[in-house]
């Protein structure tokens, strides 16, 4: 268990907090690119507890600035796109994407007032179908050369969803390999031919065994956690028999993302982004290693659950997440339908707006969560002392962060150590785009092969 002070340290991310200072040293997802492609490309954004306005100017530049007009505090999210910038609807003051005031039209002709006025603004970058913002000081870091950024646009799809809880408990469910045997348990297995775009509904690599069957019948995984240059690698082993073991490799990408296999052909890189201390969005980039993503189908599937414009789940605490006791008795472990996003949302929101970790009792299967919290505290302290945290990358280092390897397959009980790497490498080398083989994986395979 931890103290309340320790819990506050790792969960609260406002401007004056230690974890908030850490989080501001990274690019943060601010919106989906699609959200500003409509007829009015201006939207209010709350990010890390700060109220901002995001817009796309008439000449295609993205701007992000404080939401309150520096004149008299009116809401710039109701402004107008004019003359290449954002104009306040109150008195017509005009700002460009850098926050510089260009016009104060109600002032006397010849007034130089606007020259000395600059609204606080932040860099914006478009990448992987997401608009990223940097709220920190100084030059922003480089993006890592991970698969979801390396893949061509046709092979990726971005989406998001709202969670009404603290970002940390939402993240931690993604580095908990044990929960899927219970929370995502299905009592019947689905035809794998209908599994496109769905998680935990297909088959594992090198097998016709449904993943749902493995999770249901092998509920005591052995979990290995490795510290890496990007965060943590998790390897969950579920022994089927003396010859076969289910191997699932996932990753924690510091500070607030995880990378998990969705199917044999697709991977998910998912960030948990604080709106404030009690709400967050998950932003996911789905990356295909085989064929271009059917974006229309993926979007239609997700809009069955998520409602625009807030990307709020139609199943939430207001309707008990669609809970059906008959379904719980006969079809699913939770009784909350087949979409695992609903299961995850119930689990993390039921902990409260900010989980009270002073009352929890962690076990052996929580080793990745324990390791991540230790890493998070370490990096918070590093930044507080003026240092650069893990994954604050320059251009040279960014190119070295590749992958990371992620897979789900049925391999040999003796020899799983090389099996998962071989599956990952085979998928990369067979991809129609240049999916890089991470150097650490290439080196490990070389060493293990030489030792045999």
C-alpha positions in Angstrom: 0.0 0.0 0.0 1.1 3.6 -0.5 0.4 6.8 1.4 -2.0 9.5 0.2 0.9 11.8 -0.5 2.5 9.1 -2.7 -0.7 8.5 -4.5 -1.2 12.2 -5.2 2.4 12.5 -6.5 1.9 9.9 -9.3 -1.7 10.7 -10.3 -2.1 14.5 -10.3 -0.9 16.3 -13.3 -2.0 20.0 -13.0 0.4 22.8 -13.9 1.9 23.1 -10.4 2.4 19.3 -9.8 5.5 17.2 -10.0 3.9 14.6 -12.3 2.4 17.5 -14.4 5.9 18.9 -15.0 7.0 15.4 -16.2 4.0 15.0 -18.5 4.6 18.4 -20.0 8.0 17.3 -21.3 6.2 15.0 -23.9 4.0 15.5 -26.9 0.4 14.9 -25.8 -2.5 13.9 -28.0 -4.9 16.9 -28.2 -7.4 15.8 -30.8 -8.0 13.5 -33.7 -7.1 15.1 -37.1 -10.7 14.2 -38.2 -12.1 16.4 -35.5 -10.8 19.6 -37.2 -11.7 18.5 -40.8 -15.3 19.6 -40.5 -17.0 22.8 -41.5 -15.9 24.6 -38.3 -12.3 23.6 -37.4 -12.2 25.2 -34.0 -12.7 23.2 -30.8 -12.3 23.6 -27.0 -9.6 21.3 -25.6 -8.9 20.6 -22.0 -5.5 19.0 -21.6 -3.5 18.3 -18.4 -6.0 20.5 -16.5 -5.5 23.5 -18.8 -8.4 25.1 -20.9 -7.2 25.6 -24.5 -8.6 26.3 -27.9 -7.4 24.3 -30.9 -8.0 25.5 -34.5 -7.0 25.0 -38.1 -6.5 28.3 -39.9 -7.8 29.0 -43.4 -4.3 28.4 -44.8 -4.1 25.0 -43.1 -1.9 25.8 -40.0 -2.8 24.4 -36.7 -2.9 26.6 -33.6 -3.3 25.8 -29.9 -3.6 28.6 -27.3 -5.1 29.5 -24.0 -8.9 29.7 -24.3 -9.4 33.0 -22.6 -8.9 36.1 -24.8 -6.1 38.3 -23.3 -8.3 41.3 -23.8 -11.1 40.7 -21.3 -11.2 36.9 -21.0 -13.9 36.0 -23.5 -14.0 32.4 -24.8 -11.9 32.0 -27.9 -13.5 28.6 -28.6 -16.5 30.7 -30.0 -14.2 32.7 -32.2 -14.1 33.1 -36.0 -11.5 32.0 -38.5 -10.5 35.1 -40.4 -7.4 36.4 -42.2 -5.3 33.3 -41.4 -6.0 33.4 -37.7 -8.5 33.1 -34.9 -10.6 36.2 -34.2 -12.4 36.8 -30.8 -16.1 37.3 -31.3 -16.2 39.9 -28.5 -14.2 42.8 -29.8 -12.6 41.3 -32.9 -9.0 40.8 -31.7 -7.2 38.5 -34.1 -4.4 36.0 -33.2 -2.3 33.9 -35.5 -1.2 30.2 -34.8 1.7 31.4 -32.7 -0.6 33.5 -30.4 0.6 36.8 -31.7 -2.1 39.5 -31.8 -2.4 40.8 -35.3 -5.3 43.2 -35.0 -7.2 45.1 -32.3 -9.8 46.6 -34.7 -11.8 48.6 -32.1 -8.7 50.6 -31.1 -7.9 53.9 -32.8 -6.4 53.8 -36.2 -2.6 53.6 -35.9 -2.7 52.0 -32.4 0.3 49.7 -31.8 -1.4 47.9 -28.9 -1.5 44.5 -30.6 2.3 44.4 -31.2 2.9 43.9 -27.5 0.2 41.3 -27.0 0.9 37.6 -27.4 -1.5 34.9 -26.2 0.2 31.9 -24.7 0.4 29.3 -27.5 1.8 25.8 -27.9 3.4 23.8 -30.8 1.1 21.4 -32.7 2.2 18.4 -34.8 0.1 16.2 -37.0 1.2 12.5 -36.8 -0.6 9.1 -37.1 -4.0 10.7 -37.5 -3.6 12.6 -34.2 -2.9 16.3 -33.5 -0.2 16.4 -30.8 0.6 19.4 -28.5 3.6 20.2 -26.5 2.8 22.1 -23.3 6.3 22.2 -21.9 9.1 24.7 -21.9 11.9 24.9 -24.4 12.3 22.7 -27.5 10.0 19.7 -27.7 11.4 16.2 -28.0 11.5 14.2 -31.2 9.0 11.5 -31.8 10.2 7.9 -31.5 10.4 5.9 -34.7 7.8 3.4 -33.5 5.6 1.4 -35.9 2.5 3.5 -35.7 4.5 6.5 -36.8 6.7 4.6 -39.3 3.7 2.9 -41.1 2.1 4.7 -44.2 -1.1 6.4 -43.5 -3.1 3.7 -45.3 -1.9 1.2 -42.7 -3.0 3.1 -39.6 -6.3 4.2 -38.1 -6.7 6.6 -35.1 -9.6 6.8 -32.7 -10.3 7.9 -29.1 -12.7 7.4 -26.2 -13.6 9.2 -23.0 -13.1 7.7 -19.5 -14.4 9.5 -16.4 -11.5 8.7 -14.1 -7.8 9.5 -13.5 -5.4 8.7 -16.4 -3.2 6.5 -14.2 -5.7 3.8 -13.4 -6.8 3.9 -17.0 -3.2 3.2 -18.1 -2.6 0.6 -15.5 -5.2 -1.8 -16.9 -3.2 -2.0 -20.1 -0.1 -3.3 -18.2 -2.1 -6.0 -16.3 -1.9 -9.2 -18.3 -3.9 -11.2 -15.7 -7.2 -9.4 -16.0 -8.1 -10.5 -19.5 -8.8 -14.1 -18.3 -11.6 -12.7 -16.1 -12.8 -9.3 -17.2 -12.7 -10.2 -20.9 -13.9 -13.8 -20.5 -16.4 -15.1 -23.1 -18.2 -18.3 -22.5 -18.6 -19.0 -26.2 -16.0 -18.6 -28.9 -16.7 -16.5 -32.0 -16.0 -17.4 -35.6 -12.6 -15.9 -36.3 -13.7 -14.8 -39.8 -15.8 -12.1 -38.2 -13.1 -10.9 -35.8 -11.7 -8.0 -38.0 -11.4 -4.8 -35.9 -12.2 -6.6 -32.6 -9.8 -7.4 -29.8 -9.7 -10.9 -28.1 -12.0 -12.3 -30.7 -9.6 -13.9 -33.3 -7.0 -16.7 -33.0 -3.4 -16.6 -31.9 -0.5 -16.8 -34.3 0.4 -20.4 -35.4 -2.9 -21.7 -34.1 -6.6 -22.2 -34.8 -7.3 -21.9 -31.1 -9.5 -18.8 -30.3 -7.9 -16.4 -27.9 -11.1 -16.4 -25.9 -10.7 -20.1 -25.2 -7.1 -19.6 -24.1 -8.0 -16.7 -21.8 -10.9 -18.7 -20.3 -9.0 -21.9 -19.7 -5.6 -20.6 -18.8 -6.2 -18.0 -16.0 -2.9 -18.2 -14.1 -0.3 -16.6 -16.4 3.4 -16.4 -15.6 4.3 -12.8 -16.1 7.8 -11.6 -16.9 8.7 -7.9 -16.8 11.8 -6.4 -18.4 13.1 -2.8 -18.2 13.8 -1.4 -21.7 15.1 1.8 -23.2 11.4 2.9 -23.9 9.8 1.6 -20.7 8.7 -2.0 -19.9 8.3 -5.2 -21.9 5.7 -7.7 -20.5 5.7 -11.3 -21.5 2.7 -13.4 -20.2 2.9 -17.1 -20.5 -0.1 -19.4 -20.4 0.8 -23.1 -20.6 -1.7 -25.1 -22.6 0.1 -28.4 -22.2 3.7 -29.8 -22.0 4.2 -29.0 -25.7 2.4 -25.7 -26.2 2.4 -22.4 -24.4 0.4 -19.2 -25.3 2.8 -16.3 -25.4 1.6 -12.7 -25.3 4.1 -9.8 -25.5 3.0 -6.3 -24.7 4.8 -3.1 -23.8 4.6 0.0 -21.7 5.8 3.0 -23.7 6.8 5.7 -21.2 5.3 7.9 -20.0 1.6 7.0 -20.6 1.1 4.6 -23.5 1.0 0.8 -24.0 1.5 -1.3 -27.1 -0.5 -4.5 -27.4 -1.4 -7.0 -30.2 -4.9 -6.7 -31.5 -4.7 -9.7 -33.8 -2.1 -11.5 -35.8 -2.1 -8.7 -38.4 -2.7 -5.6 -36.3 -1.3 -3.8 -33.2 -2.6 -1.1 -31.0 -0.6 1.8 -29.6 -2.7 3.5 -27.0 -2.1 6.7 -24.9 -4.0 7.7 -21.8 -4.2 11.4 -21.8 -5.3 13.5 -18.8 -8.1 16.0 -19.5 -7.8 16.8 -15.8 -7.1 14.8 -12.7 -10.5 13.0 -12.9 -11.1 12.5 -16.6 -9.0 11.2 -19.5 -9.1 10.2 -23.1 -7.6 7.1 -24.6 -6.1 7.7 -28.0 -5.3 4.6 -30.0 -3.5 4.1 -33.3 -4.2 0.8 -34.9 -1.4 -0.4 -37.2 -1.6 -3.2 -39.8 1.3 -5.3 -41.0 -0.6 -7.0 -43.9 -3.2 -4.9 -45.8 -4.3 -1.3 -45.6 -6.7 -0.7 -42.7 -10.4 -0.6 -43.6 -10.8 2.7 -41.9 -14.5 3.0 -42.7 -15.3 -0.3 -41.1 -13.1 0.4 -38.0 -14.8 3.7 -37.5 -18.3 2.3 -37.9 -17.5 -0.4 -35.4 -16.4 2.1 -32.8 -19.2 4.6 -33.4 -21.6 1.8 -32.4 -20.3 2.4 -28.9 -18.9 6.0 -28.9 -21.0 9.1 -29.4 -19.8 12.3 -31.0 -18.6 15.0 -30.4 -17.2 14.0 -27.0 -16.5 10.3 -27.9 -18.5 9.3 -24.9 -19.5 5.7 -24.4 -23.2 4.9 -24.8 -22.6 2.4 -22.0 -21.4 4.1 -18.9 -22.1 4.6 -15.2 -25.5 6.3 -16.0 -26.9 3.0 -17.3 -24.8 0.5 -15.4 -22.6 -0.1 -18.5 -25.4 -2.1 -20.0 -25.2 -4.7 -17.3 -27.5 -7.8 -17.9 -27.5 -10.5 -15.2 -28.8 -13.1 -17.6 -25.9 -12.4 -20.0 -23.4 -12.5 -17.0 -24.8 -16.0 -16.2 -24.6 -17.4 -19.8 -22.4 -15.3 -22.1 -19.8 -13.0 -20.6 -18.0 -12.7 -17.3 -19.1 -9.1 -16.8 -22.6 -9.2 -18.3 -21.7 -5.9 -20.1 -21.7 -7.0 -23.7 -18.9 -8.0 -26.2 -17.0 -4.8 -26.5 -14.0 -5.0 -24.2 -13.7 -1.2 -24.0 -16.9 -1.2 -21.9 -15.3 -3.8 -19.6 -12.2 -1.7 -19.1 -14.2 1.4 -18.6 -16.3 -0.2 -15.9 -13.2 -1.5 -14.1 -11.3 1.7 -14.0 -14.3 4.1 -13.4 -15.6 1.8 -10.6 -12.3 2.6 -8.7 -13.5 6.2 -8.3 -12.4 9.4 -10.0 -8.9 9.0 -8.5 -8.2 5.5 -7.2 -7.4 5.3 -3.5 -4.2 3.3 -3.6 -3.8 3.5 0.2 -6.4 0.6 0.4 -5.1 -1.7 -2.4 -3.2 -5.0 -1.9 -1.1 -5.9 -4.8 -0.1 -9.5 -5.8 2.5 -11.3 -7.9 0.4 -10.7 -11.1 0.7 -6.9 -10.5 4.5 -6.9 -10.9 4.3 -4.7 -14.1 2.2 -2.1 -12.2 4.6 -2.1 -9.3 7.6 -1.7 -11.7 5.8 1.1 -13.7 5.0 3.1 -10.5 8.6 2.8 -9.4 9.7 4.0 -12.9 7.2 6.9 -12.8 8.4 8.1 -9.4 12.0 7.8 -10.5 11.4 10.0 -13.6 9.3 12.5 -11.6 12.2 13.0 -9.3 14.7 13.2 -12.2 12.7 16.1 -13.8 12.3 17.8 -10.4 16.1 17.8 -10.1 16.4 19.4 -13.6 17.2 16.2 -15.5 15.8 14.8 -18.8 13.4 11.9 -18.3 13.2 8.6 -20.1 11.9 9.0 -23.7 12.7 12.7 -23.9 14.4 12.1 -27.2 16.6 14.0 -29.6 16.6 13.2 -33.3 19.4 10.6 -33.1 17.9 8.8 -30.1 14.4 8.9 -31.6 15.6 6.8 -34.6 16.8 4.1 -32.2 13.4 3.6 -30.5 11.7 1.2 -33.0 8.9 -1.4 -32.8 8.4 -2.2 -30.1 7.9 -6.0 -30.6 4.3 -7.1 -29.7 2.7 -10.4 -30.5 0.2 -13.1 -29.4 0.8 -16.7 -30.4 1.0 -20.4 -29.5 4.6 -21.5 -29.3 6.6 -24.3 -27.9 6.6 -24.7 -24.1 10.4 -25.2 -24.4 11.7 -22.6 -26.7 9.2 -19.8 -26.2 12.1 -17.4 -25.5 13.0 -17.3 -29.2 9.6 -18.1 -30.6 8.0 -14.7 -29.9 10.8 -12.8 -31.4 10.8 -15.0 -34.5 7.0 -14.3 -34.9 7.5 -10.6 -34.6 10.4 -10.5 -37.0 8.6 -12.6 -39.6 5.6 -10.3 -39.5 7.8 -7.2 -40.0 9.8 -8.7 -42.8 6.6 -9.7 -44.6 5.0 -6.3 -44.2 4.3 -4.3 -47.4 5.9 -1.3 -45.7 9.3 -1.0 -44.2 8.6 -2.2 -40.7 11.9 -2.0 -38.9 13.2 -4.9 -36.8 14.1 -3.4 -33.4 17.8 -3.7 -32.8 17.4 -5.3 -29.3 15.3 -8.1 -30.9 17.8 -8.7 -33.7 20.6 -8.9 -31.1 18.7 -11.2 -28.8 17.8 -13.6 -31.6 21.5 -13.7 -32.7 22.7 -14.4 -29.1 20.1 -17.1 -28.4 20.7 -18.8 -31.7 24.4 -18.8 -31.2 24.0 -20.3 -27.7 21.9 -23.3 -29.0 
